[in-house]
């Protein structure tokens, strides 16, 4: 499930509950979510690079083209 955060939602959250603990909790959740997303993207990028390298080592043109296209598509989306 992908969460979308906005500055407005954050400010509304702070406005509803003046507790700084609630605001800190929300910020921690946002930062953790962003960190995990970045980590996942890096793992995907590394895996695709490894697959491209392996296909080159094996001189497998079809797999090379396949994984290269996937990597390019992934890079365009991020």
Backbone as CSV, one residue per row, in Angstrom:
resi,resn,N_x,N_y,N_z,CA_x,CA_y,CA_z,C_x,C_y,C_z
1,UNK,0.837,-1.161,0.000,0.000,0.000,0.000,0.895,1.241,0.000
2,UNK,0.675,2.110,-0.941,1.490,3.303,-1.031,0.798,4.445,-0.305
3,UNK,1.561,5.110,0.531,1.017,6.240,1.277,1.450,7.519,0.599
4,UNK,0.555,8.465,0.548,0.857,9.774,-0.002,0.764,10.777,1.137
5,UNK,1.810,11.567,1.279,1.848,12.551,2.344,1.907,13.936,1.720
6,UNK,1.302,14.864,2.389,1.399,16.232,1.911,1.634,17.160,3.097
7,UNK,2.192,18.296,2.798,2.442,19.299,3.828,1.131,19.727,4.468
8,UNK,0.086,19.854,3.653,-1.221,20.268,4.155,-1.771,19.263,5.160
9,UNK,-1.667,17.973,4.822,-2.147,16.945,5.744,-1.363,16.969,7.047
10,UNK,-0.063,17.202,6.921,0.764,17.269,8.119,0.338,18.437,8.997
11,UNK,0.113,19.576,8.387,-0.291,20.753,9.151,-1.677,20.558,9.775
12,UNK,-2.583,19.895,9.067,-3.898,19.597,9.633,-3.755,18.692,10.845
13,UNK,-2.866,17.729,10.738,-2.643,16.805,11.845,-2.124,17.545,13.070
14,UNK,-1.226,18.454,12.844,-0.685,19.228,13.955,-1.769,20.136,14.527
15,UNK,-2.596,20.700,13.653,-3.653,21.602,14.099,-4.709,20.903,14.933
16,UNK,-5.049,19.689,14.577,-6.065,18.934,15.316,-5.566,18.546,16.689
17,UNK,-4.337,18.168,16.750,-3.764,17.687,18.005,-2.506,18.489,18.268
18,UNK,-2.555,19.303,19.274,-1.423,20.187,19.539,-0.245,19.447,20.158
19,UNK,-0.387,18.174,20.350,0.683,17.376,20.931,1.850,17.264,19.951
20,UNK,3.017,17.657,20.406,4.189,17.543,19.545,4.564,16.072,19.353
21,UNK,4.160,15.223,20.277,4.444,13.799,20.144,3.728,13.218,18.926
22,UNK,2.497,13.640,18.683,1.739,13.170,17.513,2.402,13.639,16.222
23,UNK,2.823,14.901,16.211,3.483,15.437,15.016,4.797,14.708,14.772
24,UNK,5.546,14.436,15.824,6.805,13.723,15.696,6.575,12.296,15.209
25,UNK,5.522,11.680,15.715,5.193,10.313,15.288,4.876,10.280,13.793
26,UNK,4.090,11.250,13.326,3.747,11.316,11.910,4.993,11.553,11.059
27,UNK,5.848,12.455,11.502,7.084,12.710,10.754,7.963,11.473,10.702
28,UNK,8.068,10.769,11.801,8.857,9.532,11.818,8.290,8.509,10.845
29,UNK,6.985,8.419,10.777,6.340,7.491,9.846,6.641,7.877,8.402
30,UNK,6.581,9.164,8.118,6.867,9.656,6.766,8.312,9.359,6.397
31,UNK,9.239,9.678,7.294,10.653,9.443,7.006,10.954,7.960,6.830
32,UNK,10.357,7.121,7.648,10.586,5.687,7.536,10.062,5.164,6.203
33,UNK,8.887,5.638,5.814,8.303,5.226,4.543,9.197,5.639,3.377
34,UNK,9.686,6.864,3.404,10.576,7.341,2.339,11.881,6.549,2.309
35,UNK,12.426,6.264,3.474,13.663,5.493,3.558,13.475,4.105,2.960
36,UNK,12.393,3.434,3.333,12.149,2.084,2.832,11.910,2.070,1.327
37,UNK,11.213,3.079,0.823,10.999,3.169,-0.624,12.320,3.336,-1.364
38,UNK,13.169,4.195,-0.827,14.466,4.413,-1.470,15.306,3.134,-1.429
39,UNK,15.316,2.469,-0.306,16.053,1.223,-0.172,15.560,0.178,-1.175
40,UNK,14.258,0.080,-1.314,13.678,-0.873,-2.263,14.065,-0.529,-3.702
41,UNK,14.020,0.744,-4.049,14.425,1.163,-5.399,15.883,0.805,-5.666
42,UNK,16.743,1.025,-4.673,18.157,0.703,-4.838,18.361,-0.801,-5.025
43,UNK,17.611,-1.614,-4.301,17.715,-3.065,-4.452,17.269,-3.509,-5.838
44,UNK,16.199,-2.924,-6.329,15.719,-3.264,-7.673,16.765,-2.875,-8.710
45,UNK,17.323,-1.675,-8.574,18.332,-1.201,-9.524,19.555,-2.125,-9.506
46,UNK,20.023,-2.493,-8.334,21.170,-3.390,-8.225,20.880,-4.747,-8.859
47,UNK,19.680,-5.264,-8.593,19.316,-6.579,-9.143,19.280,-6.540,-10.673
48,UNK,18.694,-5.497,-11.231,18.640,-5.377,-12.689,20.042,-5.210,-13.278
49,UNK,20.885,-4.433,-12.626,22.267,-4.289,-13.094,22.994,-5.623,-13.069
50,UNK,22.793,-6.389,-12.016,23.411,-7.710,-11.936,22.921,-8.633,-13.058
51,UNK,21.638,-8.588,-13.328,21.091,-9.421,-14.398,21.643,-9.018,-15.763
52,UNK,21.804,-7.727,-15.975,22.396,-7.249,-17.231,23.834,-7.742,-17.333
53,UNK,24.584,-7.607,-16.238,25.974,-8.071,-16.239,26.076,-9.569,-16.493
54,UNK,25.224,-10.334,-15.857,25.242,-11.788,-16.040,24.933,-12.174,-17.484
55,UNK,23.963,-11.489,-18.055,23.614,-11.808,-19.440,24.757,-11.445,-20.391
56,UNK,25.483,-10.371,-20.071,26.664,-10.036,-20.879,27.742,-11.097,-20.730
57,UNK,27.975,-11.522,-19.506,28.989,-12.556,-19.265,28.665,-13.844,-20.017
58,UNK,27.387,-14.156,-20.090,26.959,-15.389,-20.760,26.732,-15.184,-22.260
59,UNK,26.885,-13.934,-22.687,26.668,-13.569,-24.099,25.259,-13.935,-24.573
60,UNK,24.317,-13.679,-23.680,22.913,-13.966,-23.979,22.235,-12.661,-24.410
61,UNK,22.174,-12.485,-25.698,21.670,-11.222,-26.253,20.216,-10.970,-25.883
62,UNK,19.378,-11.984,-25.944,17.947,-11.784,-25.662,17.721,-11.355,-24.212
63,UNK,18.414,-11.993,-23.274,18.266,-11.595,-21.866,18.869,-10.216,-21.622
64,UNK,19.990,-9.945,-22.288,20.591,-8.626,-22.157,19.614,-7.541,-22.586
65,UNK,18.989,-7.733,-23.729,18.021,-6.751,-24.214,16.826,-6.630,-23.270
66,UNK,16.366,-7.758,-22.794,15.225,-7.773,-21.882,15.526,-6.985,-20.605
67,UNK,16.639,-7.323,-19.954,16.970,-6.674,-18.681,17.397,-5.223,-18.870
68,UNK,18.018,-4.936,-19.983,18.381,-3.543,-20.270,17.140,-2.678,-20.428
69,UNK,16.145,-3.215,-21.136,14.891,-2.482,-21.302,14.199,-2.287,-19.964
70,UNK,14.199,-3.332,-19.141,13.588,-3.209,-17.813,14.302,-2.160,-16.975
71,UNK,15.619,-2.146,-17.052,16.400,-1.165,-16.299,16.117,0.254,-16.791
72,UNK,16.081,0.427,-18.099,15.770,1.754,-18.650,14.366,2.209,-18.244
73,UNK,13.422,1.302,-18.314,12.046,1.620,-17.919,11.993,1.991,-16.440
74,UNK,12.702,1.229,-15.629,12.751,1.505,-14.186,13.366,2.884,-13.925
75,UNK,14.467,3.191,-14.614,15.126,4.477,-14.427,14.243,5.647,-14.863
76,UNK,13.459,5.445,-15.905,12.567,6.510,-16.378,11.463,6.799,-15.369
77,UNK,11.027,5.759,-14.674,9.934,5.916,-13.701,10.412,6.566,-12.405
78,UNK,11.701,6.498,-12.128,12.232,7.029,-10.865,13.037,8.252,-11.061
